[in-house]
Amino acid sequence: MSWGIRMPRITRIWMRRESGWVGHRNMISTSTQMTAPRRNDGTGGRQKQPNKPLPFMWMNPMWKMKIENDFKQSPYTGWTRVHWQSVLETMLLGVLKSFNGRDPFPNLPEAEDGTGLARRATVAVCGPGEILGRPMMLAALYMAVTGRTKIEGYDGDMAEVFRQGIAAVARMTPSTLAESPYHPDCDVGTQMSLLLAWDFLYEPLDKEIKGLLKEHFKVCRSFTQRDHNWLLFGIMQALLLGRMGEPVDHAKLEGDFQSILNMYRGDGWFIDGWNQQFDGYNFWGFQLYLHLLLNLDSTWRERYGALVKEITDLHEQTFPYWIDADGNLVGHGRSLTYRFAAVCGLQWSQISGLTSTAPGLARRISSGCIKAFVENGCFREDGTLSIGFRGENTTVGEDYTGSGSPYWAVTGLMALLLPEAHPFWTDLEQSSAADGAEVSRIVVRGAQMSLKTGGPRRESRIHIAGNQFRHYRTWEAGAKYYQHAYSSTLGFALAGLGGEELSAGRTGLSIDGENWCYRTKPRMVQVGLAGCRSEWNAGMFHEKINGRVITESFFLDEGELHVFTHFSERPCFLRLGGWSVKLVHGESPRIEQQAEGSLVIESAFSRSIMMPLMDLGGGAGRMECVVQQPQEGYTHTHLFGGLAGWPQWTSREPVAPGQPVAIFVDAIGSASTWNTPNKKELLALARSVALT
């Protein structure tokens, strides 16, 4: 099916016509401004709120003890090493209880949210090595940190439980894909676990199992990867085999590592090989492996240590802009269900020592991120990690993620490998860019984006100038990759795997006003602190729609101004979707027409504004509120759960090629306030643009 051919499953709430504002049968009255107290983080003299109990505190003895926040040592988060270890123990207990005592593999709980496709897409089916290896990472980290194989709340010996699984995997023939061994049966989780807890998981194995395990990994090693992040998995496997006594082909590893370095694009950022994308996975995944590999191999550290430190220093200049003052991570791209794995690279650079980031700053950012996810319900009551971003939400999942599996999230706790006396734990927390009273900005040209954080809203946003992701038909790429901007506090609209394309946060082009193509694989023309210019060509992704759409975006302290047009062979309809708001199930959006011609969509969680600058020209348009309904099998359509609703502008008639349209968009949480945008100033900015 061609892109954009179907309209979303939506409820249109409100639209503007030449005759004025009219409502449908479910017309909704204008709302009043919502106010709510800010969440306390122990800083800046803000009023202190009582600590809320965490959703899983009943099951973990350490949470029952009511761990005290330490705002003297950690003035921004209050968190200590004890909090971190309790999170690890909570996750570990959850997966240990999934072993039934008979099977060597865990029976992790299925997704409770959604049915059919939604549920199938969140159960890892890649092989027993992966099913075992992901949960085993928790046990390996716990044993490496504590030196213990038992934990309060579980009667068995975790090392023995996982050794039985390792033995079962060693006796199996690796799964095959196109007659070649498929990597998940030698899952990287198993590899990392063995290396972390060698004395607990490998040394006690008998000689026969050690031999079978080595042969198993040798067969898997022949799997040929394309040039992307899987090359790092193969390097890790080779180093593991080297520790098992197998000769290492250093020439091949050097070639693979050089292929990884060829993916570097500057400013500390890598593309994911042939996929070519920048996202919330490879911005931390490459850092994790670079430092892990150099930590495991002294020869590589001697050769590449200076280069990795140079890349890391640039990367960690960018990193603080992804996490806001309350620890919320900007959701962008795939693998968002790994949540606080985002801070693992920051921790591994502290472990390797190849970093210029102060330990107190690294802890402040890491603790803030973990704390934010914990307090926003990332765990089920049994302690397992749900598919989702905050609470359970299968709409967020991809076909390679597993319900109940900790997988990469556990890497976000790796700083526990540092001893208690390390400066990471003993230094005072330092302020991050997000803690500033004024908005702070940074340009990441290597990743074709611009970021801002801090200021009165305590929010982080990234502005996407370009992203040439080749997997544009998978993993909900339109919603996760191609919006003009993403926010740490607002989230975005989703349709689920196989769902329709959404206009939220994107420009759109149509010949007939019915069949649409939305911003896809944008190309960066230029990017700076205050704005960017980008373009995309609908003809590359839709067989019936052709034409280049170019947008000049201004990144204001509050909101964005988009000036856009198209260069098709004939007049076409144009569209822009605004920021999405989260609607609790059963909640209807409240809609307000403001005097300056803007449309405000409001929920109990957030508010979104859209204001066309019709004085620039571009013809009349209609504005409406779009509420995305779940497709069959799914429950939610917003990243944070619930339904997504957003303002949408569509030209009433086809717009002539080259005729610009200017629209201001912004959104805030219900606890924040905004200033009414100055229409004259916005119009002056719009008139300064020449789109060609």
C-alpha positions in Angstrom: 0.0 0.0 0.0 1.3 3.5 -0.9 2.1 5.9 1.9 -0.6 8.4 2.9 -3.3 6.7 0.8 -5.6 6.2 3.9 -6.9 8.8 6.3 -6.2 8.1 10.0 -8.8 6.5 12.2 -9.8 9.8 13.7 -12.5 11.8 15.3 -12.7 15.3 13.9 -13.8 17.6 16.7 -13.7 21.2 15.4 -13.0 23.0 12.1 -12.8 26.4 10.8 -14.6 27.5 7.6 -15.0 30.8 5.9 -18.4 31.2 7.6 -16.7 30.9 11.0 -16.0 28.2 13.7 -18.4 25.3 13.7 -18.6 22.1 15.7 -19.7 18.6 14.8 -22.3 16.8 16.8 -19.9 16.4 19.7 -19.1 20.1 20.0 -17.1 20.8 23.1 -17.1 24.0 25.1 -14.2 26.3 25.7 -12.0 25.3 28.7 -10.4 27.2 31.4 -6.7 27.2 32.1 -5.5 24.2 34.0 -3.0 24.6 36.8 -1.1 22.0 38.9 1.9 22.0 41.2 5.3 21.1 39.8 6.9 17.9 40.8 9.5 18.6 43.4 13.1 17.6 42.8 14.6 19.1 45.8 16.3 22.1 44.1 16.0 25.8 43.6 14.0 26.6 46.6 10.8 25.1 45.2 8.2 24.0 47.6 8.9 20.5 48.8 6.2 17.9 48.1 5.8 14.7 50.0 7.5 11.7 48.4 5.1 9.5 46.5 5.3 5.8 47.0 6.6 3.9 44.0 4.2 1.5 42.3 6.2 -1.6 43.1 7.4 -0.7 46.6 5.3 -3.6 48.1 7.5 -6.3 46.6 11.0 -5.1 47.2 12.2 -5.1 50.8 14.5 -2.1 50.2 11.5 0.0 49.1 9.5 -1.2 52.1 12.3 0.3 54.2 11.4 3.7 52.7 14.8 4.6 51.3 15.5 8.2 52.3 16.3 10.8 49.7 19.6 12.5 50.2 19.2 16.0 48.9 22.5 17.0 50.5 24.6 14.7 48.4 22.1 14.7 45.5 20.5 18.1 45.5 18.7 17.6 42.1 17.4 14.1 42.4 17.8 13.0 46.0 18.8 9.5 44.8 21.7 7.5 46.1 23.4 4.2 45.2 20.9 2.4 47.4 18.0 3.6 45.1 19.9 2.2 42.1 20.5 -1.2 43.7 16.9 -1.4 44.7 15.7 -0.8 41.2 18.1 -3.6 40.0 16.7 -6.0 42.7 13.1 -5.2 41.8 13.7 -6.1 38.2 15.7 -9.2 39.1 13.1 -10.5 41.4 10.5 -10.0 38.7 12.3 -12.2 36.2 13.5 -14.8 38.7 9.9 -15.5 39.6 9.1 -16.3 36.0 11.2 -19.5 36.2 8.8 -22.5 37.0 11.5 -24.8 38.3 11.1 -27.3 35.4 12.0 -25.4 32.2 15.5 -23.9 31.8 14.1 -20.7 30.3 12.0 -18.0 31.9 8.3 -17.6 31.2 8.0 -13.9 31.1 4.5 -12.4 31.3 2.8 -11.5 28.1 1.7 -7.9 27.3 -1.5 -7.1 29.2 -2.2 -4.2 26.8 -3.6 -5.0 23.4 -4.4 -8.2 21.5 -3.6 -9.8 18.2 -0.8 -7.9 16.3 -0.1 -5.7 19.3 0.6 -8.7 21.5 2.5 -10.7 18.9 4.7 -7.8 18.2 5.9 -7.6 21.8 6.9 -11.2 22.4 10.5 -12.0 21.6 10.6 -15.0 19.3 14.2 -14.9 18.1 15.4 -17.9 19.8 16.2 -19.5 23.2 19.5 -17.7 23.5 17.8 -14.4 23.5 14.9 -15.5 25.7 17.5 -16.5 28.3 20.2 -13.9 27.8 18.1 -10.8 28.2 16.9 -11.6 31.8 20.3 -13.1 32.6 21.9 -9.6 32.3 20.1 -8.6 35.5 21.5 -11.6 37.4 25.0 -11.1 36.0 25.0 -7.4 37.1 23.7 -8.3 40.5 26.3 -11.0 41.1 29.1 -8.8 39.8 28.1 -6.0 42.1 27.3 -7.9 45.3 29.3 -11.2 44.9 26.1 -13.0 45.9 24.0 -15.6 44.1 20.9 -15.3 46.3 18.5 -12.5 46.9 15.8 -11.9 49.5 12.4 -12.8 48.1 13.7 -15.7 46.0 14.5 -19.1 47.4 16.8 -20.4 44.7 20.4 -19.9 43.6 20.2 -17.6 40.6 23.6 -18.6 39.2 22.5 -22.3 39.1 19.2 -21.3 37.5 20.9 -19.5 34.7 23.7 -22.1 34.3 21.0 -24.7 33.6 19.7 -22.4 30.8 23.2 -21.9 29.4 23.7 -25.7 29.3 20.4 -26.1 27.5 21.3 -23.5 24.9 24.8 -25.1 24.5 23.2 -28.4 23.6 21.0 -26.9 20.9 21.6 -26.3 17.2 21.5 -22.6 16.5 18.4 -21.4 14.7 18.8 -20.6 11.1 17.8 -17.8 8.8 18.3 -18.3 5.1 20.5 -21.3 5.9 22.9 -19.2 8.0 23.1 -19.3 11.8 21.0 -16.5 13.2 22.6 -14.3 15.9 19.9 -14.3 18.6 20.6 -17.9 19.6 24.0 -16.5 20.6 22.3 -13.4 22.0 24.5 -10.5 23.0 22.7 -10.6 26.4 24.2 -14.0 27.0 27.6 -12.8 25.9 27.6 -9.8 28.1 26.3 -11.8 31.1 29.1 -14.3 30.8 31.7 -11.6 30.6 30.2 -9.7 33.6 29.8 -12.7 35.9 32.4 -15.2 34.5 33.2 -16.8 37.9 29.5 -17.4 38.6 28.1 -18.4 35.2 31.0 -19.9 33.2 33.7 -21.3 35.4 31.4 -23.7 37.3 30.2 -25.3 34.1 31.5 -28.8 33.5 34.0 -29.5 30.7 31.5 -30.9 28.3 29.1 -27.9 28.5 32.1 -25.5 28.1 33.1 -27.3 25.0 29.5 -27.3 23.6 29.1 -23.7 24.4 32.3 -22.7 22.6 31.2 -24.7 19.5 27.8 -23.1 19.7 29.3 -19.6 19.6 31.8 -20.6 16.9 28.9 -21.6 14.6 27.0 -18.4 15.4 30.1 -16.4 14.6 29.8 -17.2 10.9 26.5 -15.2 10.7 27.1 -12.4 8.1 25.8 -9.0 9.2 25.2 -6.0 7.0 27.0 -2.9 8.0 25.1 -1.6 11.0 25.2 -2.0 14.8 25.1 -5.8 14.7 28.8 -5.7 13.8 29.4 -4.8 17.4 27.6 -7.9 18.5 30.0 -10.0 16.4 33.0 -8.3 17.9 31.7 -8.9 21.4 31.2 -12.6 20.5 34.7 -12.9 19.2 36.1 -11.4 22.4 34.1 -13.9 24.4 35.4 -16.8 22.4 38.9 -15.4 23.0 38.3 -15.7 26.7 37.2 -19.3 26.2 40.5 -20.0 24.6 39.5 -19.8 20.9 42.0 -17.9 18.6 40.7 -14.5 17.7 40.9 -13.3 14.1 42.1 -9.8 14.8 42.2 -8.8 11.1 38.5 -9.5 10.7 37.7 -7.7 14.0 39.8 -4.7 12.8 37.8 -4.6 9.6 34.5 -4.7 11.4 35.6 -2.0 13.8 36.7 0.2 10.9 33.3 -0.3 9.4 31.8 0.9 12.7 34.0 4.0 12.6 33.0 4.6 9.0 29.4 5.2 10.4 30.6 8.1 12.4 29.1 11.4 11.3 30.7 13.9 13.7 29.6 15.6 16.9 29.8 12.3 18.7 27.0 10.7 16.5 26.9 7.6 14.4 24.3 6.5 11.8 23.2 2.9 12.1 25.0 1.8 9.0 23.0 1.1 5.9 19.8 2.1 7.8 21.3 5.6 7.9 19.1 6.9 10.7 19.8 8.9 13.8 17.5 8.0 16.8 17.1 7.4 20.5 18.8 4.0 20.2 22.0 4.5 18.3 22.8 7.7 20.1 23.5 5.6 23.2 24.1 2.1 21.8 27.3 3.0 20.0 28.7 4.7 23.1 27.9 1.6 25.2 29.8 -0.7 22.9 32.7 1.5 22.2 33.5 1.7 25.9 32.6 -1.9 26.7 34.9 -3.2 24.0 37.8 -1.0 25.0 37.3 -2.0 28.6 37.5 -5.7 27.6 40.5 -5.5 25.3 43.6 -3.6 26.4 45.2 -3.8 22.9 42.2 -2.0 21.4 42.2 0.5 24.2 45.8 1.4 23.4 45.0 1.8 19.7 41.6 3.5 19.8 41.3 5.0 23.3 42.2 8.5 22.3 39.8 8.4 19.4 36.9 7.1 21.5 37.5 9.7 24.1 37.4 12.4 21.5 34.1 11.0 20.1 32.8 10.7 23.7 33.6 14.2 24.7 31.6 15.5 21.7 28.8 13.1 22.4 28.5 14.1 26.0 28.3 17.7 25.1 25.1 16.8 23.3 23.7 14.2 25.8 22.5 16.5 28.6 20.0 18.2 26.2 18.1 14.9 25.7 17.0 14.8 29.4 15.0 17.6 31.0 15.3 19.0 34.5 12.9 16.4 35.9 14.8 13.5 34.3 12.3 13.0 31.4 13.9 11.6 28.3 13.0 12.9 24.8 11.3 10.1 23.0 12.5 9.8 19.4 13.0 6.8 17.2 12.8 3.1 17.9 13.6 1.0 21.0 12.0 3.5 23.3 10.8 0.6 25.5 14.4 0.3 26.7 13.8 3.5 28.6 16.7 4.3 31.0 19.1 2.3 28.8 19.6 5.8 27.3 22.1 6.7 30.1 24.2 3.5 29.8 26.8 5.2 27.5 27.3 8.0 30.0 28.0 5.4 32.7 30.3 3.2 30.6 32.5 6.2 29.8 32.8 6.7 33.6 33.8 3.0 34.0 36.3 3.2 31.2 37.6 6.6 32.3 37.6 7.9 28.7 35.4 10.9 29.5 35.6 14.5 30.4 32.2 14.6 32.1 32.3 15.3 35.8 31.1 12.2 37.8 28.6 14.4 39.7 27.0 15.5 36.5 26.9 12.0 35.1 25.1 10.8 38.2 22.7 13.7 38.2 21.6 12.9 34.6 21.5 9.1 35.1 19.7 9.2 38.5 17.2 11.7 37.1 16.4 9.6 34.1 16.0 6.3 36.0 13.9 8.1 38.7 11.6 9.6 36.1 10.8 6.3 34.5 10.3 4.5 37.8 7.9 7.2 39.1 6.0 7.2 35.8 5.1 3.5 36.0 7.6 1.6 33.8 7.3 -1.5 36.0 4.4 -3.9 36.4 3.4 -4.8 39.9 5.5 -8.0 39.7 8.6 -5.9 38.9 9.0 -6.9 35.3 9.4 -4.2 32.6 6.4 -3.6 30.5 6.4 -2.7 26.8 5.9 1.0 26.6 7.6 4.3 27.5 6.0 5.2 30.8 3.3 2.7 31.6 2.4 -0.4 29.5 1.7 0.6 25.9 2.2 -2.0 23.2 1.8 0.8 20.6 5.4 1.8 21.4 6.8 -1.7 20.8 8.6 -3.1 17.8 8.7 -6.7 16.5 12.1 -7.4 18.2 11.1 -6.2 21.7 9.9 -8.7 24.4 7.3 -8.2 27.0 8.7 -8.5 30.6 12.2 -8.5 29.2 14.7 -6.1 30.8 17.2 -6.4 27.9 19.0 -3.1 27.4 17.3 -1.3 30.2 19.5 -3.1 32.7 22.5 -1.5 31.0 21.2 1.8 32.4 22.3 0.5 35.9 25.8 -0.4 35.0 27.3 2.3 37.1 26.7 -0.1 40.0 29.9 -1.8 38.8 31.8 1.3 40.1 32.8 0.9 43.7 31.0 2.8 46.4 34.1 5.1 46.9 34.2 6.1 43.2 33.5 9.8 42.6 30.4 8.9 40.6 28.8 8.0 43.9 30.7 10.3 46.3 30.8 13.6 44.4 28.0 16.2 44.8 25.5 16.2 42.0 26.2 18.9 39.5 23.7 20.9 37.6 22.9 20.0 34.0 22.1 22.2 31.0 18.4 21.4 31.7 18.6 23.0 35.2 19.3 26.5 33.8 16.9 29.4 34.3 17.3 30.3 30.7 16.8 28.2 27.6 20.1 26.6 26.5 20.8 25.4 22.9 23.2 23.2 21.0 23.5 22.3 17.3 24.4 18.7 16.4 25.1 19.0 12.7 26.5 15.4 12.6 23.0 14.2 13.5 21.2 16.8 11.5 19.3 18.3 14.5 19.2 21.2 17.0 18.4 20.8 20.6 17.2 23.1 23.4 16.6 22.5 27.1 16.0 24.4 30.4 14.2 27.6 31.1 10.9 28.1 32.9 9.3 25.1 31.2 12.0 22.6 32.4 11.6 20.8 29.1 13.9 19.4 26.4 13.1 19.5 22.7 15.0 18.2 19.6 14.3 19.7 16.2 14.8 17.3 13.2 16.4 18.9 10.2 17.1 15.6 8.4 16.8 11.9 8.8 17.4 9.5 5.9 16.1 6.4 7.6 15.9 3.6 5.0 13.4 1.6 7.1 10.8 4.3 6.5 8.0 1.7 6.1 8.6 -0.1 9.4 8.5 0.6 13.1 6.1 3.5 12.7 8.9 5.6 11.3 6.6 8.4 10.3 5.6 9.1 13.9 8.9 8.2 15.6 11.4 9.8 13.1 9.9 12.4 10.8 8.1 14.9 13.0 9.6 18.4 12.9 10.3 18.2 16.7 10.1 15.9 19.7 9.7 16.8 23.4 10.6 15.3 26.8 7.3 16.3 28.4 4.7 16.1 25.5 5.2 12.8 23.8 3.7 12.2 20.4 0.9 10.4 18.5 1.3 6.7 17.4 -0.8 4.3 15.4 0.9 1.0 16.2 2.7 -1.4 13.8 1.0 -1.5 10.4 -1.1 1.6 11.3 -1.8 4.6 9.0 0.4 7.6 8.6 -0.4 10.5 10.9 -0.2 14.3 10.3 0.8 15.1 13.9 4.0 17.2 13.9 4.5 16.9 10.1 3.8 18.7 6.9 1.6 17.1 4.3 0.9 17.2 0.5 -2.1 16.1 -1.5 -3.4 16.4 -5.0 -7.1 15.9 -4.2 -7.3 16.8 -0.5 -8.1 13.2 0.4 -5.0 11.1 -0.2 -2.0 12.5 1.7 1.7 12.0 1.9 3.4 13.3 5.1 7.0 14.4 5.8 9.2 11.4 5.1 13.0 11.0 5.0 13.6 14.8 5.3 16.9 16.1 3.9 18.7 18.7 5.9 19.5 21.9 3.9 20.9 23.8 6.9 20.6 23.8 10.7 21.5 26.2 13.4 20.7 27.2 17.0 17.7 29.3 16.0 16.2 27.3 13.1 16.7 24.9 10.1 15.7 24.4 6.5 14.6 21.0 5.4 12.9 19.4 2.4 11.3 16.1 1.4 9.9 14.8 -1.9 6.5 13.1 -1.8 7.1 11.5 -5.1 9.6 9.1 -3.6 7.0 7.6 -1.3 3.7 7.9 -3.0 2.9 6.8 -6.5 0.2 9.4 -7.1 1.6 12.4 -5.4 4.7 14.2 -6.6 6.4 17.4 -5.5 9.1 18.7 -3.2 8.0 20.3 0.2 10.4 22.7 1.8 10.2 24.1 5.3 12.0 26.9 7.1 11.5 26.4 10.8 12.3 28.9 13.6 13.1 27.5 17.0 11.7 30.1 19.5 12.2 29.9 23.2 8.5 29.0 23.3 7.2 27.1 20.2 8.2 26.9 16.6 7.2 28.9 13.5 7.1 26.8 10.3 7.1 28.5 6.9 6.5 26.0 4.1 5.5 25.5 0.5 5.7 23.0 -2.3 7.2 22.8 -5.7 4.9 20.5 -7.6 3.9 20.7 -11.3 0.4 22.0 -10.3 -1.3 23.5 -7.2 -1.7 21.1 -4.3 -3.3 21.0 -0.9 -1.0 21.6 2.0 -1.3 20.5 5.6 0.5 20.9 8.9 -0.2 18.9 12.1 0.6 20.5 15.5 1.8 19.1 18.8 -0.1 16.2 20.2 -1.8 16.3 23.6 -2.4 13.2 25.7 -6.1 12.4 26.4 -7.0 10.0 29.2 -9.3 7.3 27.9 -12.9 8.7 28.0 -11.6 12.3 28.1 -12.7 14.7 25.4 -10.4 17.5 24.3 -11.4 21.0 25.2 -11.1 23.5 22.4 -10.7 27.2 22.4 -10.7 29.8 19.6 -8.5 32.7 20.5 -8.9 36.3 19.2 -5.7 36.2 17.1 -7.1 33.3 15.1 -5.4 30.4 16.9 -6.8 27.1 17.9 -6.0 25.6 21.3 -6.5 22.0 22.1 -6.4 21.1 25.8 -6.5 18.0 28.0 -5.9 17.4 31.6 -2.3 16.6 30.7 -1.3 19.2 28.2 -2.3 22.0 25.8 -1.4 22.5 22.1 -1.8 25.8 20.1 -1.8 26.4 16.4 -1.9 29.9 14.8 -1.8 30.4 11.0 -0.4 33.7 9.8 -2.8 34.3 6.9 -1.4 37.7 6.2 1.5 36.0 4.5 -0.9 34.6 1.9 -1.3 30.9 1.1 -5.0 31.0 0.9 -7.7 30.2 3.4 -7.6 27.0 5.5 -9.6 25.0 7.9 -8.4 24.0 11.4 -9.6 21.0 13.2 -8.8 18.8 16.2 -7.8 15.3 15.3 -8.2 12.6 17.8 -6.5 9.3 16.9 -8.4 6.2 17.7 -6.6 2.9 18.3 -6.5 0.4 15.5 -7.8 -3.1 16.2 -5.7 -4.9 18.8 -4.3 -1.7 20.4 -5.3 0.3 23.4 -3.4 3.6 23.2 -2.4 6.1 20.5 -0.1 8.4 22.6 3.4 7.7 23.7 2.5 8.2 27.3 -0.7 6.1 27.1 -4.3 7.2 26.4 -5.3 8.8 23.1 -3.5 11.5 21.1 -5.2 14.6 19.9 -3.7 17.5 17.9 -4.6 20.6 15.9 -4.4 20.3 12.2 -4.4 23.0 9.5 -5.4 22.1 5.8 -5.5 24.5 2.9 -9.1 24.9 1.8 -8.1 25.1 -1.9 -4.9 23.9 -3.7 -1.9 26.2 -3.1 0.1 27.4 -6.0 3.7 26.1 -6.2 6.1 28.4 -4.3 3.4 30.1 -2.3 4.5 30.1 1.3 2.3 29.2 4.3 3.3 30.2 7.8 2.0 28.6 11.0 3.1 28.9 14.6 2.8 25.8 16.8 3.5 25.1 20.5 2.4 22.9 23.4 2.9 22.8 27.2 2.1 20.6 30.1 -0.9 21.5 32.2 1.4 22.7 35.0 3.1 25.3 32.8 1.9 28.6 31.3 2.6 30.2 28.0 2.8 33.7 26.8 0.5 34.8 23.9 2.7 34.8 20.8 3.3 38.2 19.2 1.8 37.9 15.8 3.6 40.9 14.4 7.0 39.5 15.3 6.1 36.1 13.9 4.9 37.6 10.7 8.2 39.6 10.4 10.1 36.3 10.7 7.9 34.6 8.1 8.4 37.5 5.6 12.2 37.2 6.0 12.1 33.7 4.4 12.6 33.0 0.7 11.8 29.4 -0.2 13.2 28.1 -3.5 
